[in-house]
Amino acid sequence: MTEQTKKEVTIVGGGSSAHVLIPFLSGAGFTVNILTRQPKKWSSKVDLQLHSIHGELQEEFSGTLTKISNNPAEVIPQASFVILCMPVCKYRIALHDLAPHLAKDKEVFVGTIYGQAGFNWMVDELTKKNNLSNITTFAIGLIPWICRIIEYGKVGVIYGCKLANFVAVSPPDRFTELNDVLLNNICERWLKKGSFQQASNFLSLTLSVDNQIIHPSRCYGLFLKYGGKWASKEDIPYFYRDYDQKSADLLQELDADYSKIREAIKLKYPERDFKHMLDYLGLERLTYQSENTDIRESFTTSLTLGAIKPPTIQMESGEWIIDKHHRFFTDDIHYGLCIAKWIADELSLDVPTIDSIVKWAQELRDEKIIEGKTLLLDSESLTKEFMSGIPPVYGLNSIEEILD
């Protein structure tokens, strides 16, 4: 791989993280392309503003997009790096669309900026189907920065970054190359912190969680307190600023269910390295090097999260209800809690809070996911194409098969 071919990257999707990657990678000398459903909304020049948590502008970065397209044939074949920036439930759809266009005559790094939901299972599914032998897969555990969009396709904002990031890579011996060429250029080079560590396996990322326990537990807490319905927009509480003790307790109980699964995995496979498989506060302490011990306080005092409202839609009656089609459900239930529940069933573990939230979500969405304490593995709500990320949809039917 020549230096020039090493440094061509295609961003897939237009999430907040895309608005960070484009200026950083372009500034590091990469040729940057984007594959997007909305090419007309993208400018060839993308700006990124670094703000303090109080909103003060500290620094500006700019990047250039060489190609902007909704056609994978135009931006995928030449790329040596392909990075997904989109909701988790869209990963597999995007991978199926772009996989036939991946170069077969050179190494291509295919990764995601947020490594939830067994990303390696998704890529393995495609490499087998398309006979791809030169793919290196990577998934970053958590999004490295606190970022938002100011103007879609044109301006992003970043409020800083995590002090430590971690990434799983397959084959694992490709970490050094990935780190030297790409990862160092998306955080530490510009922000002087946020270096990357290598996680030993993708399963550690799948079971070390933040959004997939924060979002469902808070939405469920709001439903229990308010019935998931508000008379006016002004009545809707803030998602984090108004975070109450009931939501905090639910999050803690949900994390406890995950901890049962994490500890059972560690006990079953003592020879494997799971040091990056962490509970919620352990994960926060590692990535932010914080000393938070109170979950609720960490949300209510956050300046960067304070203005966020729950996902809601307005009905014809004028009332506002929780948006059951939002990614807090499609990502965090179907590609989050359902995966954990499947693993728990395989390990014969009781996970009552996962069960309760999944039952609430399936009733809200008119689905059939769980009955009693068991996942309905033959239900269309789980098996319909791209509906969920449980291991059996990839042909993985035992704990041993999901290990990497």
C-alpha positions as CSV (number, residue, x, y, z in Angstrom):
1,M,0.0,0.0,0.0
2,T,1.6,3.3,-1.0
3,E,1.4,6.4,1.2
4,Q,-1.1,8.0,-1.2
5,T,-3.5,5.0,-1.3
6,K,-3.3,4.7,2.4
7,K,-4.7,8.1,2.9
8,E,-8.0,7.9,1.0
9,V,-11.1,7.6,3.2
10,T,-14.8,7.5,2.6
11,I,-17.2,8.5,5.3
12,V,-20.5,6.7,5.1
13,G,-23.4,8.6,6.6
14,G,-23.9,12.2,7.9
15,G,-24.0,11.9,11.7
16,S,-22.4,14.4,14.0
17,S,-19.2,12.4,14.0
18,A,-18.9,12.8,10.2
19,H,-18.7,16.6,10.7
20,V,-15.7,16.0,13.0
21,L,-13.9,13.4,10.9
22,I,-13.9,15.4,7.6
23,P,-12.0,18.5,8.9
24,F,-9.6,16.4,11.0
25,L,-8.7,13.8,8.3
26,S,-8.6,16.4,5.6
27,G,-6.3,18.5,7.7
28,A,-4.1,15.4,8.2
29,G,-3.6,15.1,4.4
30,F,-6.3,12.5,3.6
31,T,-8.4,12.6,0.5
32,V,-11.9,12.5,2.0
33,N,-15.1,11.4,0.3
34,I,-18.6,11.0,1.6
35,L,-21.4,8.5,0.8
36,T,-24.7,10.1,1.7
37,R,-28.3,9.8,0.9
38,Q,-28.4,13.6,0.8
39,P,-25.5,14.7,-1.4
40,K,-27.1,18.1,-2.3
41,K,-27.0,19.1,1.4
42,W,-23.3,18.7,1.7
43,S,-20.8,21.5,1.0
44,S,-17.3,20.6,-0.3
45,K,-16.0,22.7,2.6
46,V,-16.9,21.5,6.1
47,D,-16.0,23.5,9.1
48,L,-15.7,22.4,12.7
49,Q,-15.8,24.7,15.7
50,L,-14.2,23.8,19.0
51,H,-16.3,25.3,21.9
52,S,-15.8,25.4,25.6
53,I,-18.6,23.7,27.6
54,H,-19.9,27.3,28.1
55,G,-20.2,27.8,24.4
56,E,-17.1,30.0,23.8
57,L,-15.4,29.5,20.4
58,Q,-11.8,28.3,21.1
59,E,-10.6,27.1,17.7
60,E,-11.8,26.4,14.1
61,F,-10.9,23.6,11.7
62,S,-11.8,23.2,8.1
63,G,-11.8,20.3,5.7
64,T,-12.5,19.5,2.1
65,L,-14.6,16.8,0.6
66,T,-13.2,15.5,-2.8
67,K,-16.3,13.5,-3.8
68,I,-19.9,13.8,-2.5
69,S,-22.1,11.0,-3.7
70,N,-25.1,8.7,-3.0
71,N,-23.6,6.1,-5.3
72,P,-21.2,3.7,-3.6
73,A,-19.6,2.9,-7.0
74,E,-18.3,6.5,-7.1
75,V,-16.6,6.7,-3.6
76,I,-16.0,3.2,-2.3
77,P,-13.6,1.3,-4.7
78,Q,-10.7,3.7,-4.2
79,A,-11.0,4.0,-0.5
80,S,-8.5,2.3,1.9
81,F,-10.6,3.4,4.9
82,V,-14.4,3.2,5.1
83,I,-15.9,4.7,8.3
84,L,-19.6,4.5,9.2
85,C,-21.2,7.5,10.9
86,M,-24.9,6.8,11.3
87,P,-27.4,5.2,13.7
88,V,-26.4,1.6,14.7
89,C,-29.5,0.0,13.2
90,K,-28.4,1.4,9.8
91,Y,-24.9,-0.2,9.8
92,R,-25.9,-3.5,8.2
93,I,-28.0,-1.9,5.5
94,A,-25.0,0.4,4.6
95,L,-22.6,-2.5,4.7
96,H,-24.7,-4.6,2.3
97,D,-24.9,-1.6,-0.1
98,L,-21.2,-0.8,-0.1
99,A,-19.6,-4.3,0.2
100,P,-19.8,-5.2,-3.5
101,H,-17.7,-2.1,-4.3
102,L,-14.9,-2.6,-1.8
103,A,-11.5,-3.1,-3.4
104,K,-10.4,-6.7,-3.5
105,D,-6.8,-6.0,-4.6
106,K,-5.6,-4.1,-1.4
107,E,-6.2,-4.0,2.3
108,V,-9.3,-1.9,3.2
109,F,-10.0,-0.9,6.8
110,V,-13.8,-0.9,7.5
111,G,-14.8,0.5,10.8
112,T,-17.3,2.5,12.8
113,I,-16.9,5.4,15.1
114,Y,-19.2,3.8,17.6
115,G,-18.7,0.1,18.2
116,Q,-22.1,-1.0,19.6
117,A,-23.8,-4.3,18.6
118,G,-21.2,-6.8,17.4
119,F,-19.8,-4.8,14.5
120,N,-17.4,-7.6,13.7
121,W,-20.4,-10.0,13.1
122,M,-21.8,-7.5,10.6
123,V,-18.6,-7.2,8.6
124,D,-17.9,-10.9,8.7
125,E,-21.3,-11.5,7.3
126,L,-20.4,-9.3,4.3
127,T,-16.8,-10.6,3.8
128,K,-18.1,-14.1,3.4
129,K,-20.9,-13.2,1.1
130,N,-18.7,-11.1,-1.2
131,N,-15.5,-13.2,-1.0
132,L,-13.5,-10.3,0.5
133,S,-10.2,-11.5,1.9
134,N,-8.4,-8.1,2.5
135,I,-10.7,-6.5,5.0
136,T,-9.5,-5.3,8.4
137,T,-12.4,-4.5,10.7
138,F,-12.3,-2.0,13.5
139,A,-14.8,-0.5,16.0
140,I,-14.2,2.3,18.4
141,G,-15.8,1.6,21.7
142,L,-17.4,5.0,22.3
143,I,-17.6,8.2,20.1
144,P,-14.3,9.9,20.9
145,W,-15.7,13.4,21.2
146,I,-18.7,15.3,22.5
147,C,-20.1,16.7,19.2
148,R,-23.1,18.1,17.6
149,I,-24.2,19.6,14.2
150,I,-24.6,23.3,13.8
151,E,-25.6,23.2,10.1
152,Y,-26.0,19.8,8.4
153,G,-23.3,19.2,5.8
154,K,-21.5,22.4,6.5
155,V,-20.7,23.1,10.2
156,G,-20.1,20.9,13.2
157,V,-19.2,21.7,16.8
158,I,-17.1,19.8,19.3
159,Y,-16.9,20.3,23.0
160,G,-13.8,18.3,23.7
161,C,-13.0,14.6,23.8
162,K,-12.6,11.6,26.0
163,L,-9.2,11.4,27.6
164,A,-8.8,7.8,26.6
165,N,-10.3,5.9,23.7
166,F,-10.2,2.2,22.8
167,V,-10.7,0.2,19.7
168,A,-11.0,-3.4,18.7
169,V,-9.3,-4.5,15.5
170,S,-9.4,-7.7,13.4
171,P,-6.8,-9.0,12.6
172,P,-5.5,-7.6,16.0
173,D,-1.9,-7.2,14.7
174,R,-3.2,-4.3,12.4
175,F,-3.8,-2.0,15.3
176,T,-0.4,-0.2,15.0
177,E,-0.9,0.6,11.4
178,L,-4.5,1.8,12.0
179,N,-3.4,3.9,14.9
180,D,-0.4,5.5,13.2
181,V,-2.2,6.3,9.9
182,L,-5.8,7.0,11.0
183,L,-6.6,7.1,14.8
184,N,-3.9,9.5,15.8
185,N,-5.3,11.9,13.3
186,I,-8.9,12.0,14.6
187,C,-8.3,13.1,18.1
188,E,-4.9,13.4,19.8
189,R,-3.2,15.3,16.9
190,W,-5.7,18.1,17.2
191,L,-6.9,18.1,20.8
192,K,-3.6,17.0,22.4
193,K,-5.4,14.2,24.3
194,G,-7.6,11.1,23.5
195,S,-5.0,8.6,22.4
196,F,-6.2,5.1,21.5
197,Q,-5.7,1.8,23.4
198,Q,-6.4,-1.6,21.8
199,A,-9.3,-3.6,23.2
200,S,-8.6,-7.3,23.0
201,N,-11.9,-8.2,21.5
202,F,-15.1,-6.8,20.0
203,L,-17.3,-8.5,22.6
204,S,-15.9,-6.2,25.3
205,L,-17.2,-3.3,23.3
206,T,-20.6,-4.9,22.7
207,L,-21.1,-5.4,26.5
208,S,-19.5,-2.2,27.7
209,V,-22.3,0.2,27.2
210,D,-23.5,3.7,27.7
211,N,-26.2,4.9,25.2
212,Q,-28.0,1.5,25.0
213,I,-28.6,1.6,28.8
214,I,-29.0,5.3,29.2
215,H,-31.6,5.9,26.5
216,P,-34.1,3.0,27.1
217,S,-34.0,3.4,30.9
218,R,-34.6,7.1,30.7
219,C,-37.5,6.7,28.2
220,Y,-39.0,4.0,30.3
221,G,-38.6,6.2,33.4
222,L,-40.4,9.0,31.6
223,F,-43.2,6.6,30.6
224,L,-43.6,5.4,34.1
225,K,-43.7,8.9,35.5
226,Y,-45.8,10.7,32.9
227,G,-47.4,7.9,30.8
228,G,-45.2,9.0,27.9
229,K,-47.6,11.8,27.1
230,W,-47.6,15.6,27.5
231,A,-50.2,18.2,26.9
232,S,-47.8,20.7,25.4
233,K,-44.2,20.9,24.2
234,E,-43.4,23.1,27.2
235,D,-44.5,20.3,29.6
236,I,-41.9,17.8,28.2
237,P,-39.0,17.5,30.7
238,Y,-35.4,17.7,29.6
239,F,-33.8,14.3,29.0
240,Y,-30.8,14.9,31.2
241,R,-31.2,18.2,33.0
242,D,-34.4,16.9,34.6
243,Y,-33.1,13.4,35.1
244,D,-34.9,12.0,38.1
245,Q,-34.0,9.3,40.7
246,K,-36.4,6.8,39.1
247,S,-34.5,6.9,35.8
248,A,-31.2,6.7,37.6
249,D,-32.3,3.6,39.5
250,L,-33.5,2.0,36.3
251,L,-30.2,2.7,34.6
252,Q,-28.3,1.2,37.6
253,E,-30.6,-1.8,37.6
254,L,-30.1,-2.2,33.8
255,D,-26.3,-2.0,34.2
256,A,-26.5,-4.6,37.0
257,D,-28.2,-7.0,34.5
258,Y,-25.3,-6.3,32.1
259,S,-22.8,-6.9,34.9
260,K,-24.3,-10.3,35.5
261,I,-23.6,-11.1,31.8
262,R,-20.1,-9.6,31.8
263,E,-19.1,-11.5,34.9
264,A,-20.5,-14.7,33.6
265,I,-18.6,-14.3,30.4
266,K,-15.3,-13.6,32.3
267,L,-15.9,-16.6,34.6
268,K,-16.7,-18.9,31.6
269,Y,-13.6,-17.8,29.7
270,P,-10.9,-17.0,32.3
271,E,-8.1,-17.3,29.8
272,R,-9.4,-14.4,27.7
273,D,-8.6,-10.8,28.2
274,F,-11.8,-8.8,29.1
275,K,-10.2,-5.9,30.9
276,H,-12.1,-3.4,28.7
277,M,-15.5,-5.1,29.5
278,L,-16.7,-2.5,32.0
279,D,-19.7,-1.4,33.9
280,Y,-21.2,2.1,33.2
281,L,-19.3,4.1,35.8
282,G,-16.1,2.1,35.2
283,L,-16.3,2.9,31.6
284,E,-16.8,6.6,32.4
285,R,-13.9,6.7,34.7
286,L,-11.6,5.1,32.1
287,T,-12.6,7.3,29.2
288,Y,-13.0,10.6,31.1
289,Q,-10.8,9.8,34.0
290,S,-13.6,11.1,36.2
291,E,-14.5,10.4,39.8
292,N,-18.3,10.3,39.3
293,T,-20.1,8.1,41.7
294,D,-23.6,9.5,41.3
295,I,-25.2,8.7,38.0
296,R,-28.0,11.2,38.3
297,E,-25.7,14.1,39.2
298,S,-23.4,13.3,36.2
299,F,-26.4,14.0,33.9
300,T,-28.2,16.9,35.7
301,T,-25.0,19.0,35.9
302,S,-23.8,18.4,32.3
303,L,-23.7,21.7,30.4
304,T,-23.3,19.9,27.0
305,L,-26.3,17.7,27.5
306,G,-28.6,20.1,29.3
307,A,-30.6,21.4,26.3
308,I,-31.6,17.9,24.9
309,K,-35.3,16.9,25.0
310,P,-36.6,13.4,24.8
311,P,-37.6,12.1,21.3
312,T,-41.2,13.0,20.9
313,I,-43.8,13.5,18.2
314,Q,-47.0,15.5,18.2
315,M,-50.3,13.8,17.7
316,E,-53.4,15.2,15.9
317,S,-54.9,15.9,19.3
318,G,-52.0,18.3,20.0
319,E,-50.5,16.1,22.7
320,W,-46.9,15.0,22.6
321,I,-45.8,11.3,22.9
322,I,-42.5,9.4,23.0
323,D,-41.4,8.7,19.4
324,K,-41.4,4.9,19.3
325,H,-39.6,4.8,16.0
326,H,-36.6,6.8,17.2
327,R,-33.1,5.3,17.3
328,F,-33.4,5.0,21.1
329,F,-35.6,2.0,20.2
330,T,-34.2,0.7,16.9
331,D,-30.6,1.1,18.0
332,D,-30.7,0.6,21.8
333,I,-33.4,-2.1,22.1
334,H,-33.0,-4.1,18.8
335,Y,-29.2,-3.7,18.5
336,G,-28.6,-3.4,22.3
337,L,-30.8,-4.9,24.9
338,C,-31.9,-7.8,22.7
339,I,-28.3,-8.9,22.1
340,A,-27.6,-8.8,25.9
341,K,-30.9,-10.7,26.5
342,W,-29.8,-13.4,24.0
343,I,-26.5,-13.8,25.7
344,A,-28.2,-13.9,29.1
345,D,-30.6,-16.7,27.9
346,E,-27.6,-18.7,26.6
347,L,-26.0,-18.4,30.0
348,S,-29.2,-19.1,31.9
349,L,-29.1,-15.7,33.6
350,D,-32.1,-13.8,35.0
351,V,-32.1,-10.2,33.8
352,P,-35.4,-8.7,35.1
353,T,-34.8,-5.1,34.1
354,I,-33.8,-6.0,30.5
355,D,-37.0,-8.1,30.4
356,S,-39.2,-5.3,31.7
357,I,-37.9,-2.6,29.3
358,V,-38.0,-4.9,26.3
359,K,-41.6,-5.9,27.2
360,W,-42.6,-2.2,27.5
361,A,-40.9,-1.4,24.2
362,Q,-42.5,-4.3,22.3
363,E,-46.0,-3.3,23.6
364,L,-45.4,0.3,22.6
365,R,-44.2,-0.7,19.1
366,D,-46.7,-3.6,18.7
367,E,-43.9,-6.2,18.3
368,K,-43.3,-9.7,19.6
369,I,-39.8,-9.9,21.0
370,I,-40.1,-11.6,24.4
371,E,-42.6,-13.9,26.1
372,G,-42.2,-14.5,29.8
373,K,-38.4,-14.5,30.2
374,T,-37.5,-15.9,26.8
375,L,-36.7,-14.2,23.5
376,L,-38.9,-15.3,20.7
377,L,-36.2,-16.2,18.3
378,D,-38.5,-17.1,15.4
379,S,-40.5,-13.8,15.6
380,E,-40.3,-11.4,12.7
381,S,-39.7,-8.6,15.2
382,L,-36.2,-10.1,15.6
383,T,-35.6,-12.1,12.4
384,K,-37.0,-9.8,9.6
385,E,-34.0,-8.5,7.6
386,F,-32.0,-5.9,9.5
387,M,-34.6,-5.7,12.3
388,S,-32.3,-6.8,15.1
389,G,-28.6,-7.7,15.7
390,I,-29.0,-10.8,17.9
391,P,-26.3,-13.4,17.0
392,P,-28.6,-15.9,15.3
393,V,-29.4,-13.5,12.5
394,Y,-25.7,-13.9,11.5
395,G,-25.8,-17.7,11.9
396,L,-24.1,-17.5,15.3
397,N,-25.9,-19.8,17.7
398,S,-23.7,-20.2,20.7
399,I,-21.5,-18.1,23.1
400,E,-18.4,-19.7,21.6
401,E,-19.4,-18.5,18.1
402,I,-19.7,-14.9,19.2
403,L,-16.2,-14.7,20.6
404,D,-13.4,-13.2,18.5
